[in-house]
């Protein structure tokens, strides 16, 4: 087996790094943080200057919270998770509901057009939601979809299947533009209103910033590929 060029190895590493970030964000939105996760995150090294203001603010808030983790932090975060994402259920504005449909439908209802669209995208890419009991347009599942594609792109690059890699990059870009960019800013705005801990304030800002950087990255990668083809 011939060695892959350095540039290609860097691209594989980039895809794997993206997958890790999407995976972490998905986990943080999926369920409350437990002690194991907090201990794992305390061992992480967060960058201080990424070039995106929201990412930097998000990492700083998470670092600040994790630095002061104490015995009751898991309980504190569980309470804040419910406050932020579940609310008291009085109306559709009592929490930062983590479903795309709520933020993109006129009456803030679940299981609307956005859910049908993302479900069709998952199926078109041979993905099933498994034991997931929430709507397919939950933020955790949308982020996990992007994580899975990052892993697949890395594998395609390792197999020298550039066409498959480009096709999946296009799928990611379209999903980002049609879904994540379309509603994550609204979700984060509400997260910042309801969250009482730096942890969930930080998660909101980090997610927004990461999505912003992803839009720029994917656009650049695809434009570079088009320029290469037109030479």
PAZAPA-4460 file (N, C-alpha, C; in steps of 0.05 Angstrom, whole numbers, plus 32768, in hexadecimal, padded with zeros to 4 digits):
% residues 231
    n_x    n_y    n_z   ca_x   ca_y   ca_z    c_x    c_y    c_z   seq   type   mol
   8011   7FE8   8000   8000   8000   8000   8012   8019   8000     1      X     A
   800D   802B   7FED   801D   8043   7FEB   8016   8057   8000     2      X     A
   802A   8067   8008   8024   807B   801C   8013   8092   8011     3      X     A
   8001   809C   8021   7FF0   80B2   8018   7FFF   80CD   801B     4      X     A
   7FFA   80E0   8009   8007   80FA   800A   8001   8108   8025     5      X     A
   8014   8119   802D   8010   8127   8046   7FF6   8137   8046     6      X     A
   7FF0   8144   8030   7FD8   8155   802E   7FBF   8144   8033     7      X     A
   7FBF   812C   8028   7FA8   811A   802B   7FA6   8110   8048     8      X     A
   7FBD   810B   8054   7FBD   8102   8070   7FB3   8118   8082     9      X     A
   7FBA   8131   807C   7FB0   8148   808B   7F92   814A   8088    10      X     A
   7F88   8145   8071   7F6B   8147   806C   7F5C   8131   807C    11      X     A
   7F68   8119   807D   7F5C   8103   808C   7F5C   810B   80AA    12      X     A
   7F72   8116   80B3   7F73   811E   80CF   7F5F   8134   80D5    13      X     A
   7F5A   8146   80C2   7F46   815B   80C5   7F2A   814F   80C8    14      X     A
   7F24   813B   80B7   7F0A   812E   80B8   7F06   8120   80D3    15      X     A
   7F1B   8113   80DC   7F19   8105   80F6   7F15   8118   810D    16      X     A
   7F23   812F   810B   7F20   8144   8120   7F04   814F   8120    17      X     A
   7EF9   8154   8108   7EDE   815E   8106   7ECA   814A   8111    18      X     A
   7ECF   8130   810C   7EBD   811C   8116   7EBD   811C   8135    19      X     A
   7ED4   8120   8141   7ED6   8120   815E   7EC7   8138   816A    20      X     A
   7EC9   814F   815D   7EBA   8166   8167   7E9C   8163   8165    21      X     A
   7E94   8159   814D   7E77   8154   814A   7E6D   813F   815E    22      X     A
   7E7D   812B   8163   7E76   8116   8176   7E73   8121   8192    23      X     A
   7E85   8133   819A   7E84   813E   81B5   7E6B   8150   81B8    24      X     A
   7E67   8161   81A4   7E4F   8173   81A5   7E35   8162   81A6    25      X     A
   7E34   814E   8195   7E1C   813D   8195   7E17   8130   81B0    26      X     A
   7E2C   8126   81BD   7E2A   811A   81D7   7E20   812E   81EC    27      X     A
   7E2A   8147   81EB   7E23   815B   81FE   7E05   8163   81FC    28      X     A
   7DFB   8162   81E3   7DDF   8169   81DF   7DCC   8151   81E4    29      X     A
   7DD7   8139   81E1   7DC5   8122   81E2   7DB9   811D   81FE    30      X     A
   7DCA   811C   8212   7DC1   8118   822E   7DD2   8129   8241    31      X     A
   7DCA   8129   825A   7DD9   8138   826E   7DF6   812D   8270    32      X     A
   7E07   813F   8279   7E23   8137   827D   7E26   8126   8296    33      X     A
   7E35   8110   8295   7E3A   8100   82AD   7E57   8105   82B6    34      X     A
   7E5F   80F9   82CC   7E79   80FE   82D8   7E8F   80F5   82C5    35      X     A
   7E8B   80DE   82B8   7E9F   80D4   82A6   7EA5   80E8   828F    36      X     A
   7E90   80F3   8284   7E93   8106   826F   7EA2   8120   8279    37      X     A
   7E9A   8129   8290   7EA7   8141   829C   7EC5   813C   82A0    38      X     A
   7ECB   8124   82AB   7EE7   811E   82AF   7EF7   811C   8295    39      X     A
   7EEA   8111   8280   7EF6   810F   8266   7EFB   812B   825B    40      X     A
   7EE8   813D   825E   7EEA   8158   8253   7EFF   8168   8262    41      X     A
   7F02   8163   827C   7F16   8171   828B   7F32   816B   8282    42      X     A
   7F35   8154   8275   7F4F   814C   826B   7F55   8156   824F    43      X     A
   7F41   8163   8243   7F45   816E   8228   7F54   8188   8228    44      X     A
   7F61   818E   8212   7F6E   81A8   820F   7F5E   81B8   81FB    45      X     A
   7F53   81CE   8205   7F42   81DF   81F4   7F53   81F5   81E8    46      X     A
   7F4F   81FA   81CE   7F5E   8210   81C1   7F55   822B   81CC    47      X     A
   7F66   823F   81CB   7F5F   825A   81D6   7F5B   826E   81C0    48      X     A
   7F65   8269   81A8   7F62   827C   8192   7F5F   826D   8178    49      X     A
   7F46   8269   8170   7F40   8259   8158   7F3A   826A   8140    50      X     A
   7F35   8284   8145   7F2E   8295   812F   7F10   829A   812D    51      X     A
   7F01   828B   813D   7EE4   828F   813F   7EDD   8298   815B    52      X     A
   7ED0   82AF   815E   7ECA   82BA   8178   7EB8   82A8   8188    53      X     A
   7EA4   829D   817C   7E91   828C   818B   7E9E   8272   8195    54      X     A
   7EAF   8266   8184   7EBE   824E   818C   7ECF   8255   81A4    55      X     A
   7EDE   826B   81A3   7EF0   8272   81B9   7EE1   8277   81D3    56      X     A
   7ECA   8285   81D0   7EBA   828B   81E8   7EAF   8271   81F4    57      X     A
   7EA6   825F   81E2   7E9B   8246   81EB   7EAF   8235   81FA    58      X     A
   7EC7   8232   81EE   7EDC   8223   81FC   7EE3   822F   8217    59      X     A
   7EE5   824A   8218   7EEC   8257   8230   7ED8   8252   8246    60      X     A
   7EBE   8253   8240   7EA9   824E   8253   7EAA   8231   825D    61      X     A
   7EAD   821F   824A   7EAF   8202   8252   7EC7   81FE   8264    62      X     A
   7EDE   8209   825D   7EF6   8206   826D   7EF2   8211   8289    63      X     A
   7EE5   8229   828A   7EE0   8235   82A4   7ECE   8223   82B6    64      X     A
   7EBA   8218   82A9   7EA8   8207   82B9   7EB7   81ED   82C2    65      X     A
   7EC4   81E0   82AF   7ED2   81C7   82B5   7EE8   81CA   82CA    66      X     A
   7EF4   81E1   82CA   7F0A   81E7   82DE   7EFF   81E7   82FA    67      X     A
   7EE5   81EE   82FD   7ED9   81F0   8318   7EC6   81D9   831E    68      X     A
   7EC7   81C3   830F   7EB5   81AC   8313   7EB7   81A3   8330    69      X     A
   7EA0   819E   833D   7E9F   8195   8358   7E8C   817D   835B    70      X     A
   7E88   8173   8373   7E78   815B   8377   7E5C   815C   836C    71      X     A
   7E50   8174   836E   7E34   8177   8365   7E31   8181   8349    72      X     A
   7E47   8182   833A   7E45   818D   831F   7E33   817C   830C    73      X     A
   7E34   8162   830F   7E23   8151   82FE   7E05   8158   8303    74      X     A
   7DFE   815B   831C   7DE2   8163   8322   7DDC   817F   8318    75      X     A
   7DEE   8191   831C   7DEA   81AC   8312   7DE6   81AD   82F4    76      X     A
   7DF6   819D   82E6   7DF3   819D   82C8   7DDA   818E   82C0    77      X     A
   7DD2   817A   82CE   7DB9   816C   82C8   7DA1   817F   82CA    78      X     A
   7DA1   8190   82DF   7D8C   81A4   82E3   7D8D   81B8   82CC    79      X     A
   7DA5   81C1   82C5   7DA7   81D5   82B0   7D9F   81C9   8295    80      X     A
   7DA6   81B0   8290   7D9E   81A3   8277   7D80   81A3   8274    81      X     A
   7D72   819C   8289   7D55   819C   8288   7D4A   81B9   8285    82      X     A
   7D56   81CC   8293   7D4E   81E8   8290   7D51   81F2   8274    83      X     A
   7D67   81EA   8267   7D6E   81F5   824D   7D5E   81E7   8237    84      X     A
   7D5D   81CC   8238   7D52   81BD   8221   7D36   81B1   8224    85      X     A
   7D2D   81AF   823D   7D13   81A3   8242   7CFF   81B8   824C    86      X     A
   7D07   81C9   825F   7CF6   81DE   8268   7CDE   81D4   8278    87      X     A
   7CCC   81E6   827E   7CB4   81DE   828E   7C9C   81D7   827D    88      X     A
   7C9F   81D8   8263   7C8A   81CF   8251   7C71   81DF   824F    89      X     A
   7C71   81F8   8259   7C59   8208   8258   7C53   8211   823C    90      X     A
   7C67   8218   822D   7C63   8220   8211   7C7C   8219   8201    91      X     A
   7C7C   8220   81E7   7C92   8219   81D5   7CAA   822C   81D9    92      X     A
   7CA8   823E   81EC   7CBE   8252   81F0   7CCB   824F   820C    93      X     A
   7CC6   8238   8219   7CCF   8235   8235   7CEB   8227   8237    94      X     A
   7CF7   8222   8220   7D12   8215   8220   7D1E   8219   8204    95      X     A
   7D38   8212   8202   7D45   8211   81E8   7D42   81F5   81DD    96      X     A
   7D2A   81F0   81D3   7D24   81D5   81CA   7D37   81CC   81B3    97      X     A
   7D44   81B5   81B6   7D5A   81AD   81A4   7D51   819F   818B    98      X     A
   7D3A   81A8   8180   7D2F   819C   8167   7D2D   81B1   8151    99      X     A
   7D36   81AB   813A   7D36   81BE   8124   7D19   81C7   811E   100      X     A
   7D06   81B5   811E   7CEB   81BB   8117   7CE0   81D2   8129   101      X     A
   7CE6   81D1   8142   7CDC   81E6   8155   7CE5   8202   814C   102      X     A
   7CFE   8203   8141   7D09   821D   813A   7D03   8226   811E   103      X     A
   7CFA   8214   810D   7CF5   821A   80F1   7CD8   8218   80E9   104      X     A
   7CC6   820F   80FB   7CAA   820E   80F4   7C9C   8226   8100   105      X     A
   7C87   822F   80F3   7C79   8248   80FB   7C6E   8246   8117   106      X     A
   7C65   822F   811F   7C58   822D   813A   7C6A   821E   814E   107      X     A
   7C84   821C   8148   7C97   820F   815A   7C8E   81F3   8162   108      X     A
   7C88   81E3   814F   7C7E   81C8   8154   7C93   81B3   814D   109      X     A
   7C91   819C   815B   7CA3   8186   8155   7C9A   8176   813C   110      X     A
   7CAC   8166   8131   7CA6   8153   811C   7C9A   8161   8103   111      X     A
   7CA6   8177   80FB   7C9C   8186   80E4   7CAE   8180   80CC   112      X     A
   7CAE   8192   80B8   7CBB   818E   809F   7CD9   8188   80A2   113      X     A
   7CE6   8197   80B5   7D03   8193   80B9   7D0A   8176   80C0   114      X     A
   7CF9   816B   80D2   7CFD   814F   80DA   7CFB   813C   80C3   115      X     A
   7CE8   8140   80B1   7CE5   812F   809A   7CFD   8131   8087   116      X     A
   7D07   814A   8084   7D1E   814E   8073   7D37   8140   807D   117      X     A
   7D3D   8144   8097   7D56   8137   80A1   7D53   8119   80A1   118      X     A
   7D3B   810F   80A6   7D37   80F2   80A6   7D3C   80E7   808A   119      X     A
   7D33   80F5   8075   7D38   80ED   805A   7D56   80ED   8054   120      X     A
   7D65   8101   805F   7D81   8103   805B   7D90   80EB   8068   121      X     A
   7D88   80E5   8081   7D94   80CE   808F   7D90   80B4   807F   122      X     A
   7D78   80B0   8076   7D72   8098   8067   7D81   8097   804C   123      X     A
   7D84   80AE   803F   7D92   80AF   8026   7DB0   80A8   802A   124      X     A
   7DB9   80AB   8042   7DD5   80A5   8049   7DD8   808C   8059   125      X     A
   7DC3   807B   8058   7DC4   8061   8065   7DC8   8062   8083   126      X     A
   7DBB   8075   8090   7DBD   8078   80AD   7DA2   8073   80BA   127      X     A
   7DA2   8066   80D1   7D8A   8062   80E0   7D8F   806E   80FC   128      X     A
   7D79   8076   8109   7D7D   8083   8123   7D80   806F   813A   129      X     A
   7D7E   8056   8135   7D83   8042   814A   7D6F   8044   8161   130      X     A
   7D78   8045   817A   7D67   8046   8191   7D5E   8063   8198   131      X     A
   7D65   8076   8188   7D5F   8092   818E   7D41   8095   818E   132      X     A
   7D36   80A1   81A3   7D19   80A4   81A6   7D0F   80C0   81A0   133      X     A
   7D21   80D2   819C   7D18   80EE   8197   7D15   80F2   8178   134      X     A
   7D0C   810A   8171   7D09   8110   8154   7D24   8110   8146   135      X     A
   7D23   810A   812D   7D3B   8108   811D   7D49   8123   8119   136      X     A
   7D3A   8139   811E   7D46   8154   811B   7D51   815F   8135   137      X     A
   7D55   814E   8149   7D63   8156   8162   7D7F   815E   815B   138      X     A
   7D89   8172   8168   7DA4   817C   8162   7DB9   8167   8165   139      X     A
   7DB6   8155   8179   7DCA   8140   817E   7DCC   812D   8166   140      X     A
   7DB5   8127   815A   7DB5   8115   8143   7DC0   8122   812A   141      X     A
   7DBA   813B   8126   7DC4   8149   810F   7DE3   814C   8111   142      X     A
   7DED   8151   8129   7E0A   8152   812C   7E17   8137   8129   143      X     A
   7E09   8122   8132   7E13   8107   812F   7E15   80FF   8111   144      X     A
   7E01   8108   8102   7E01   8103   80E5   7E1A   810F   80D8   145      X     A
   7E21   8127   80E0   7E39   8134   80D5   7E52   8124   80DF   146      X     A
   7E52   811B   80F7   7E68   810B   8102   7E6C   80F2   80F1   147      X     A
   7E57   80E4   80EC   7E59   80CB   80DD   7E64   80D0   80C1   148      X     A
   7E5B   80E5   80B4   7E65   80EC   8099   7E83   80F3   809A   149      X     A
   7E8B   8101   80AF   7EA8   8107   80B2   7EB8   80ED   80B2   150      X     A
   7EAF   80DA   80C2   7EBD   80C0   80C3   7EBD   80B2   80A8   151      X     A
   7EA7   80B3   809A   7EA6   80A6   807F   7EB8   80B4   806B   152      X     A
   7EBA   80CF   806D   7ECB   80DD   805B   7EE8   80D6   8060   153      X     A
   7EF0   80D4   8079   7F0B   80CB   8080   7F11   80B0   8075   154      X     A
   7EFE   809E   8077   7F02   8082   806D   7F04   8083   804E   155      X     A
   7EF4   8093   8041   7EF5   8095   8024   7F10   80A0   801B   156      X     A
   7F1B   80B3   802A   7F35   80BE   8023   7F4B   80AA   8027   157      X     A
   7F49   809A   803C   7F5D   8085   8040   7F5C   8070   802A   158      X     A
   7F44   806D   801E   7F41   8059   8008   7F46   8066   7FED   159      X     A
   7F4F   807F   7FED   7F54   808E   7FD4   7F3B   8091   7FC3   160      X     A
   7F23   8092   7FD0   7F0A   8095   7FC2   7F02   80B3   7FC4   161      X     A
   7F0F   80C3   7FB4   7F0B   80E0   7FB6   7EEE   80E8   7FAE   162      X     A
   7EE3   80DA   7F9A   7EC8   80E1   7F91   7EB4   80DE   7FA8   163      X     A
   7EB6   80C8   7FB6   7EA4   80C3   7FCD   7EA8   80D8   7FE2   164      X     A
   7EC1   80DF   7FE7   7EC7   80F3   7FFC   7EBA   810E   7FF5   165      X     A
   7EBD   8116   7FDB   7EB2   812F   7FD2   7E93   812F   7FD4   166      X     A
   7E88   8118   7FCC   7E6A   8116   7FCD   7E60   8119   7FEA   167      X     A
   7E6E   810D   7FFD   7E66   8110   8019   7E6B   812C   8024   168      X     A
   7E80   8139   801B   7E85   8155   8023   7E6E   8166   8019   169      X     A
   7E65   8161   8001   7E4E   8170   7FF6   7E35   816B   8007   170      X     A
   7E31   8151   800F   7E1A   814B   8020   7E1B   815A   803A   171      X     A
   7E33   815B   8046   7E37   8169   805F   7E31   8187   805B   172      X     A
   7E3B   8193   8046   7E37   81AF   8041   7E1A   81B6   803E   173      X     A
   7E0C   81A5   802E   7DEF   81AA   8029   7DDF   81A6   8043   174      X     A
   7DE7   8193   8054   7DD9   818E   806D   7DDE   81A6   8080   175      X     A
   7DF6   81B0   8080   7DFD   81C7   8090   7DED   81DF   8088   176      X     A
   7DEC   81E4   806E   7DDE   81FC   8064   7DC0   81FA   8067   177      X     A
   7DB5   81E2   8062   7D98   81DF   8063   7D8C   81DA   807E   178      X     A
   7D9E   81D2   8091   7D94   81CB   80AC   7DA4   81D9   80C2   179      X     A
   7DBC   81D1   80C8   7DCA   81DB   80E0   7DCC   81FA   80E0   180      X     A
   7DD6   8206   80CA   7DD9   8223   80C9   7DBE   8230   80CB   181      X     A
   7DAA   8222   80C2   7D8F   822D   80C1   7D81   8230   80DC   182      X     A
   7D8B   8221   80F0   7D7C   8222   810A   7D8E   8223   8123   183      X     A
   7DA7   821A   8121   7DB8   821A   8138   7DBC   8236   8145   184      X     A
   7DBE   824C   8135   7DC0   8266   8142   7DA8   826C   8153   185      X     A
   7D90   8264   814B   7D78   8269   815B   7D79   8258   8175   186      X     A
   7D81   823F   8172   7D84   822D   8189   7D97   8239   819D   187      X     A
   7DAE   8241   8194   7DC3   824C   81A6   7DBA   8265   81B4   188      X     A
   7DAC   8276   81A5   7DA1   828F   81B1   7D90   8288   81C9   189      X     A
   7D7F   8274   81C7   7D6E   826C   81DD   7D7D   825D   81F2   190      X     A
   7D91   824E   81EB   7DA2   8241   81FF   7DAF   8256   8211   191      X     A
   7DB9   826B   8206   7DC7   8280   8215   7DB3   828F   8227   192      X     A
   7D9A   828E   8220   7D85   829B   8231   7D7E   828A   8249   193      X     A
   7D7D   826F   8245   7D74   825D   825A   7D8A   8251   826B   194      X     A
   7DA2   824D   8260   7DB8   8240   826F   7DC2   8250   8286   195      X     A
   7DC5   8243   829D   7DD0   8251   82B5   7DED   824A   82BA   196      X     A
   7DF7   8235   82AD   7E13   822C   82B1   7E24   8235   829A   197      X     A
   7E3E   8239   82A0   7E51   823F   828A   7E53   8227   8277   198      X     A
   7E4D   820F   8281   7E4F   81F7   8271   7E3C   81F9   8259   199      X     A
   7E23   81FE   825D   7E10   81FF   8247   7E10   8219   8238   200      X     A
   7E19   822F   8245   7E1F   8247   8237   7E35   8242   8223   201      X     A
   7E4A   8235   822D   7E61   822F   821C   7E5A   821C   8205   202      X     A
   7E4A   8207   820B   7E42   81F5   81F6   7E33   8203   81E0   203      X     A
   7E22   8216   81E7   7E13   8225   81D2   7E26   8235   81C1   204      X     A
   7E38   8244   81CD   7E4A   8254   81BD   7E5D   8243   81AC   205      X     A
   7E67   822E   81B8   7E79   821C   81A9   7E6B   8210   8191   206      X     A
   7E53   8207   8195   7E44   81FB   817E   7E3F   820F   8168   207      X     A
   7E37   8227   816F   7E32   823B   815B   7E4C   8241   814B   208      X     A
   7E62   8245   815A   7E7B   824B   814D   7E85   8235   813C   209      X     A
   7E82   821C   8145   7E8C   8205   8136   7E7C   8203   811C   210      X     A
   7E62   8207   811D   7E52   8206   8105   7E5A   821B   80F1   211      X     A
   7E61   8233   80FC   7E6A   8248   80EA   7E85   8241   80DD   212      X     A
   7E97   8235   80EC   7EB1   822E   80E0   7EAE   8217   80CC   213      X     A
   7E9B   8205   80D2   7E95   81EF   80C0   7E8B   81F8   80A5   214      X     A
   7E7A   820C   80A5   7E6F   8217   808C   7E86   8222   807B   215      X     A
   7E98   8231   8088   7EAF   823C   8079   7EC2   8226   806F   216      X     A
   7EC7   8212   8081   7ED9   81FD   8079   7ECF   81ED   8062   217      X     A
   7EB6   81E4   8063   7EAA   81D4   804E   7EA9   81E4   8034   218      X     A
   7EA2   81FD   8035   7EA1   820D   801D   7EBD   820F   8010   219      X     A
   7ED2   8213   8021   7EED   8215   8017   7EF6   81FA   800A   220      X     A
   7EF0   81E4   8018   7EF9   81CA   800E   7EEC   81C4   7FF3   221      X     A
   7ED2   81CA   7FF0   7EC4   81C5   7FD7   7ECC   81D8   7FC1   222      X     A
   7ED2   81F1   7FC8   7EDB   8204   7FB4   7EF7   81FC   7FAA   223      X     A
   7F08   81F3   7FBC   7F23   81EA   7FB4   7F21   81D3   7FA1   224      X     A
   7F0E   81C1   7FA7   7F0A   81A9   7F95   7F01   81B2   7F7A   225      X     A
   7EEE   81C5   7F79   7EE4   81CE   7F5F   7EFA   81DC   7F4F   226      X     A
   7F0B   81EB   7F5D   7F21   81F9   7F50   7F35   81E5   7F45   227      X     A
   7F39   81CF   7F53   7F4C   81BA   7F4B   7F41   81AC   7F31   228      X     A
   7F27   81A8   7F31   7F1A   819B   7F1A   7F1B   81AC   7F01   229      X     A
   7F1B   81C7   7F05   7F1A   81D9   7EEE   7F35   81E0   7EE3   230      X     A
   7F4A   81D6   7EEF   7F65   81DC   7EE5   7F6A   81CF   7ECA   231      X     A
***
